[in-house]
Amino acid sequence: MKKIPISKIAAEAGVSLATVSRVLNRRPGVSPELEEAVQAAIRRSGGDPVEQCRPASGVRKLRFGTVALLLLAEDCFLTYSSVAQKSFHGVVCAAKKNHLSCIYSIVRSCDELPPAVRQRKVDGLILAGQTPDPALVEALAGFPACWITSHSENGDSALAGNDRIARLALEYLTRRGHRHLAYVNALPEITAIRTRGEYFQFFAEKAGIRTDFRVAARAEIDLAAAEPDFAALEQSLEKLIAPCLVGADRPTGFFVPMDFQTALLYRILPRLGFQPGRDLEIVSCDGEFAALAGLSPRPATIEIPGEAIGRQAVEQLLQRLTGSERNPHRIDIVIEPRLVPGDILSSGFRV
């Protein structure tokens, strides 16, 4: 059977080289639709797809052999977020694997850019952060970049798809028998969290499932503070959730798109006369297991694979830097999230 370069498979399927490589090597991060597109292109080619090995000198072709991991806006939850820390760790490990130096810096304005970035002595950027300064984003626009947080600026991205997160949450709650749902979020300014809610609303409406959306008009805490004001966040959540628990026809299944908020709801609900796992059930998100460890019963959560996101971001950036990724358009790589079941009470949930 003739050998077919994966570049031809990628062009035929309309996907990136990285996507074809993940399908061939059975690595996670490819949606079923894209995997089928790749497999169909392989069948049409009538050959045996082979990966072109990156030349041994591939990284040495880079001018500086250096990438910068920049957190462009301080988000007080990143101090506590294991997902963020795992993503950063994945970036550093992938850079090391590819013999790259990695600069890490928190940057809130152009004045705080590392000297190597200001002097343009880095080859590319891995970017993170919510709502960064537009002037700062503009100053970095000339660099090849890959984002590891939800953003709409220039550059590729490697993320856990918020549409997939929302679908997993909806499927879990309906599979558990809930027919009246609620979505609760006190931090609408965080892009990824807000987007999860928008997708959850879309999928719920499409499925004809009654859903209450309890979303704060704005966050009642300063997201740029050194650390979160959990007391203020708890008060905000209580104001959101209390009204939808009134009456017999109340929601029984809740999607809370952030584990830190779920942990606070476990404090709030007993004060309102409700027991999680008995009177209502929560599916949470992020996979912040330290935040959920002390909760009883521990809720299901949707784990975001931070380490894989960081590693894939570096690989995608290298594809750009070495010229093996020739697609001129933005590429958004999805690293599949997964549902982690919680504790099920022996008596079963009362719907």
C-alpha positions as CSV (number, residue, x, y, z in Angstrom):
1,M,0.0,0.0,0.0
2,K,1.4,3.4,-0.9
3,K,2.4,5.8,1.8
4,I,0.3,9.0,2.0
5,P,1.8,12.0,3.9
6,I,-0.5,13.2,6.6
7,S,-0.3,16.7,5.2
8,K,-2.5,15.4,2.3
9,I,-4.9,13.8,4.7
10,A,-5.2,17.1,6.7
11,A,-5.8,19.1,3.5
12,E,-8.5,16.6,2.3
13,A,-10.3,16.5,5.7
14,G,-9.9,20.3,6.2
15,V,-8.2,19.9,9.6
16,S,-4.8,20.6,11.1
17,L,-1.8,18.3,11.0
18,A,-2.1,18.0,14.8
19,T,-5.6,16.7,14.5
20,V,-4.6,14.0,12.0
21,S,-1.7,13.1,14.3
22,R,-4.0,12.7,17.3
23,V,-6.4,10.5,15.4
24,L,-3.6,8.2,14.1
25,N,-2.0,7.9,17.5
26,R,-5.4,7.5,19.3
27,R,-4.7,10.6,21.5
28,P,-7.6,12.5,23.2
29,G,-8.7,15.9,22.1
30,V,-10.6,15.2,18.8
31,S,-14.4,15.4,18.5
32,P,-16.2,12.5,16.9
33,E,-17.1,14.6,13.9
34,L,-13.5,15.6,13.2
35,E,-12.3,12.0,13.8
36,E,-14.8,10.8,11.2
37,A,-13.7,13.5,8.7
38,V,-10.1,12.3,9.1
39,Q,-11.0,8.6,8.8
40,A,-13.0,9.4,5.7
41,A,-10.1,11.2,4.1
42,I,-7.8,8.3,4.9
43,R,-10.3,5.9,3.2
44,R,-10.6,8.1,0.1
45,S,-6.8,8.3,-0.2
46,G,-6.5,4.5,-0.6
47,G,-3.0,4.6,1.1
48,D,-1.3,4.3,4.4
49,P,-1.0,7.6,6.2
50,V,2.5,8.4,7.6
51,E,3.5,11.2,9.9
52,Q,6.4,13.2,8.6
53,C,8.9,13.2,11.4
54,R,9.8,16.6,12.6
55,P,13.4,17.2,11.5
56,A,15.9,16.7,14.3
57,S,16.9,20.3,13.7
58,G,13.3,21.5,13.8
59,V,13.5,23.3,17.1
60,R,17.0,24.6,16.2
61,K,15.4,26.4,13.2
62,L,13.8,28.7,15.8
63,R,15.7,31.9,16.1
64,F,15.8,32.0,19.9
65,G,14.6,28.6,21.1
66,T,12.4,30.3,23.6
67,V,8.7,30.7,24.3
68,A,6.9,32.9,26.8
69,L,4.0,31.8,29.0
70,L,2.2,35.0,29.8
71,L,-0.7,35.4,32.2
72,L,-2.2,38.6,30.9
73,A,-4.7,39.5,33.6
74,E,-4.7,38.5,37.2
75,D,-7.7,36.3,38.1
76,C,-7.8,35.8,41.8
77,F,-9.1,32.2,41.3
78,L,-6.0,31.2,39.4
79,T,-4.1,31.2,42.7
80,Y,-6.3,28.4,43.9
81,S,-7.0,26.7,40.5
82,S,-5.4,23.3,40.1
83,V,-6.6,23.4,36.5
84,A,-4.6,26.5,35.7
85,Q,-1.5,25.2,37.5
86,K,-1.7,21.9,35.7
87,S,-2.0,23.8,32.4
88,F,1.1,25.9,33.2
89,H,2.9,22.7,34.2
90,G,2.0,21.1,30.9
91,V,3.4,24.1,29.1
92,V,6.7,24.0,30.9
93,C,7.1,20.2,30.5
94,A,6.3,20.3,26.8
95,A,8.8,23.2,26.3
96,K,11.4,21.2,28.1
97,K,10.7,18.1,26.0
98,N,11.2,20.1,22.9
99,H,14.4,21.7,24.1
100,L,12.9,25.1,24.5
101,S,13.5,27.7,27.2
102,C,10.3,28.9,28.8
103,I,9.7,32.4,30.3
104,Y,6.8,32.7,32.7
105,S,5.4,36.1,33.8
106,I,2.3,37.8,35.1
107,V,1.7,40.8,32.8
108,R,-1.1,43.3,33.4
109,S,0.2,46.1,31.1
110,C,2.7,46.7,28.4
111,D,5.1,48.1,30.9
112,E,5.2,44.7,32.7
113,L,6.3,42.7,29.6
114,P,9.4,40.7,30.2
115,P,12.5,42.3,28.5
116,A,12.9,39.3,26.1
117,V,9.3,39.8,24.9
118,R,9.7,43.6,24.6
119,Q,12.9,43.1,22.6
120,R,11.1,40.4,20.5
121,K,13.7,37.8,21.5
122,V,11.2,35.0,22.0
123,D,9.8,32.8,19.2
124,G,6.2,32.5,20.3
125,L,3.7,32.9,23.1
126,I,1.4,30.8,25.2
127,L,-1.3,33.1,26.6
128,A,-3.7,32.9,29.4
129,G,-5.9,35.3,31.3
130,Q,-9.4,36.8,31.4
131,T,-10.2,40.2,29.8
132,P,-6.6,41.5,29.4
133,D,-5.8,45.1,28.6
134,P,-6.6,45.6,24.9
135,A,-3.4,47.6,24.4
136,L,-1.4,44.7,25.8
137,V,-3.1,42.2,23.4
138,E,-2.4,44.6,20.5
139,A,1.3,44.8,21.5
140,L,1.5,41.0,21.3
141,A,-0.4,40.6,18.1
142,G,2.7,40.1,16.0
143,F,3.8,37.0,17.8
144,P,2.7,33.4,16.9
145,A,0.5,32.5,19.9
146,C,-1.7,29.8,21.4
147,W,-4.3,30.6,24.1
148,I,-5.0,28.2,27.0
149,T,-8.0,30.2,28.3
150,S,-11.1,31.2,26.4
151,H,-10.5,34.2,24.3
152,S,-11.3,35.6,20.9
153,E,-8.1,37.4,20.0
154,N,-5.5,36.5,17.4
155,G,-3.8,33.1,17.8
156,D,-4.7,29.5,18.0
157,S,-6.2,27.9,21.2
158,A,-6.1,24.7,23.1
159,L,-9.1,24.4,25.4
160,A,-11.6,22.0,26.9
161,G,-14.7,22.8,24.7
162,N,-17.3,24.7,26.7
163,D,-20.0,23.2,24.4
164,R,-18.9,19.7,25.4
165,I,-18.9,20.7,29.1
166,A,-22.4,22.0,28.8
167,R,-23.6,18.9,26.9
168,L,-22.0,16.5,29.5
169,A,-23.7,18.4,32.3
170,L,-27.1,18.3,30.6
171,E,-26.8,14.6,29.7
172,Y,-25.8,13.7,33.3
173,L,-28.7,15.5,34.9
174,T,-31.3,14.2,32.5
175,R,-29.9,10.7,32.7
176,R,-30.3,10.9,36.5
177,G,-34.1,11.6,35.9
178,H,-34.2,15.4,36.5
179,R,-36.8,17.2,34.4
180,H,-36.6,20.7,35.9
181,L,-33.1,22.1,35.9
182,A,-31.3,25.2,37.0
183,Y,-28.0,26.9,36.1
184,V,-26.3,29.0,38.8
185,N,-23.4,31.4,38.2
186,A,-22.3,34.4,40.3
187,L,-19.2,35.2,38.2
188,P,-20.5,36.2,34.7
189,E,-17.3,38.1,33.8
190,I,-15.3,34.9,33.6
191,T,-15.5,34.1,29.9
192,A,-15.3,30.3,30.1
193,I,-17.9,30.2,32.9
194,R,-20.3,32.4,31.0
195,T,-19.9,30.5,27.8
196,R,-20.7,27.2,29.6
197,G,-24.0,28.7,30.7
198,E,-24.8,29.9,27.2
199,Y,-24.3,26.5,25.7
200,F,-26.2,24.8,28.6
201,Q,-29.2,27.1,27.8
202,F,-29.0,26.4,24.1
203,F,-28.9,22.6,24.6
204,A,-31.6,22.6,27.2
205,E,-33.9,24.7,25.0
206,K,-33.2,22.5,22.0
207,A,-34.1,19.4,24.1
208,G,-37.3,21.1,25.5
209,I,-36.1,20.8,29.1
210,R,-37.3,23.4,31.6
211,T,-34.4,25.3,33.0
212,D,-34.1,28.3,35.4
213,F,-31.0,30.5,34.8
214,R,-29.8,32.2,37.9
215,V,-26.9,34.4,36.8
216,A,-25.7,37.5,38.5
217,A,-25.8,40.8,36.6
218,R,-22.2,41.3,37.6
219,A,-19.7,39.7,40.0
220,E,-19.9,41.1,43.5
221,I,-16.2,40.5,44.1
222,D,-13.0,42.0,42.6
223,L,-11.6,39.4,40.3
224,A,-8.3,41.3,40.1
225,A,-7.8,41.1,43.9
226,A,-4.9,39.2,45.4
227,E,-7.3,36.5,46.5
228,P,-11.1,35.8,46.2
229,D,-13.5,37.3,48.7
230,F,-15.3,34.0,49.4
231,A,-17.7,35.6,51.9
232,A,-19.0,38.0,49.4
233,L,-19.2,35.3,46.8
234,E,-21.3,33.2,49.2
235,Q,-23.7,36.0,49.8
236,S,-24.1,36.5,46.0
237,L,-24.8,32.9,45.5
238,E,-27.4,32.7,48.2
239,K,-29.2,35.7,46.7
240,L,-29.2,33.9,43.3
241,I,-30.3,30.4,44.4
242,A,-32.8,31.2,47.2
243,P,-35.7,32.4,44.9
244,C,-35.6,29.4,42.7
245,L,-36.0,27.0,45.6
246,V,-39.5,28.3,46.5
247,G,-42.5,26.2,45.7
248,A,-43.2,22.6,45.0
249,D,-42.3,22.8,41.3
250,R,-38.7,23.8,42.0
251,P,-35.6,22.6,40.1
252,T,-34.1,19.3,41.3
253,G,-31.0,19.2,39.1
254,F,-28.4,22.0,39.1
255,F,-25.4,22.8,36.9
256,V,-22.9,24.9,38.6
257,P,-20.0,25.7,36.2
258,M,-17.3,26.1,38.8
259,D,-16.3,23.8,41.7
260,F,-15.4,26.8,44.0
261,Q,-19.0,28.0,43.7
262,T,-20.4,24.4,44.3
263,A,-18.4,24.2,47.5
264,L,-20.0,27.4,48.8
265,L,-23.5,26.2,47.8
266,Y,-23.0,23.2,50.1
267,R,-22.7,25.7,52.9
268,I,-25.7,27.7,51.7
269,L,-28.3,25.0,50.9
270,P,-28.7,23.6,54.5
271,R,-29.4,27.1,55.7
272,L,-32.2,27.2,53.2
273,G,-33.6,23.9,54.3
274,F,-32.2,21.7,51.5
275,Q,-29.8,18.8,51.6
276,P,-27.6,18.3,48.5
277,G,-27.8,14.7,47.2
278,R,-31.3,14.3,48.8
279,D,-33.4,17.3,47.9
280,L,-31.4,18.4,44.9
281,E,-28.4,17.2,42.9
282,I,-25.5,19.3,41.5
283,V,-23.2,18.5,38.7
284,S,-20.2,20.8,38.9
285,C,-17.2,21.7,36.7
286,D,-13.4,22.0,36.6
287,G,-12.2,19.0,38.5
288,E,-11.0,21.0,41.5
289,F,-10.9,17.9,43.7
290,A,-9.5,19.7,46.7
291,A,-12.5,22.0,46.7
292,L,-14.9,19.1,46.5
293,A,-13.1,16.6,48.8
294,G,-14.9,17.6,52.0
295,L,-18.4,17.7,50.5
296,S,-20.9,14.9,51.4
297,P,-22.2,13.5,49.2
298,R,-19.4,14.6,46.8
299,P,-21.0,15.9,43.6
300,A,-20.2,14.8,40.1
301,T,-17.8,17.2,38.3
302,I,-16.6,17.7,34.8
303,E,-12.8,17.5,34.8
304,I,-10.8,19.9,32.6
305,P,-7.6,18.2,31.5
306,G,-5.2,21.0,32.3
307,E,-1.9,19.2,31.8
308,A,-3.0,18.0,28.3
309,I,-4.1,21.5,27.4
310,G,-0.7,23.0,28.3
311,R,1.2,20.3,26.4
312,Q,-1.0,20.6,23.3
313,A,-0.7,24.4,23.3
314,V,3.1,24.0,23.0
315,E,2.8,21.4,20.3
316,Q,0.4,23.6,18.3
317,L,2.7,26.6,18.7
318,L,5.7,24.5,17.4
319,Q,3.6,23.5,14.4
320,R,3.3,27.2,13.6
321,L,6.9,28.0,14.3
322,T,8.5,25.2,12.3
323,G,6.2,25.7,9.4
324,S,4.6,22.3,9.5
325,E,1.2,24.0,10.3
326,R,0.4,25.9,7.1
327,N,-3.3,26.6,7.7
328,P,-3.5,30.4,7.7
329,H,-6.6,30.5,9.8
330,R,-7.0,30.3,13.5
331,I,-7.1,26.7,14.8
332,D,-9.0,25.8,18.0
333,I,-8.0,22.5,19.4
334,V,-10.4,20.8,21.8
335,I,-9.1,18.6,24.6
336,E,-12.1,16.5,25.6
337,P,-13.3,17.0,29.2
338,R,-14.6,14.0,31.1
339,L,-17.3,13.5,33.7
340,V,-16.2,12.3,37.1
341,P,-19.1,10.7,39.0
342,G,-19.8,11.7,42.5
343,D,-21.1,9.8,45.5
344,I,-24.5,8.2,45.1
345,L,-26.5,7.9,48.3
346,S,-27.5,4.3,49.1
347,S,-31.1,5.3,49.3
348,G,-30.9,6.8,45.8
349,F,-31.8,10.3,44.8
350,R,-35.4,11.5,45.3
351,V,-36.6,13.2,42.1
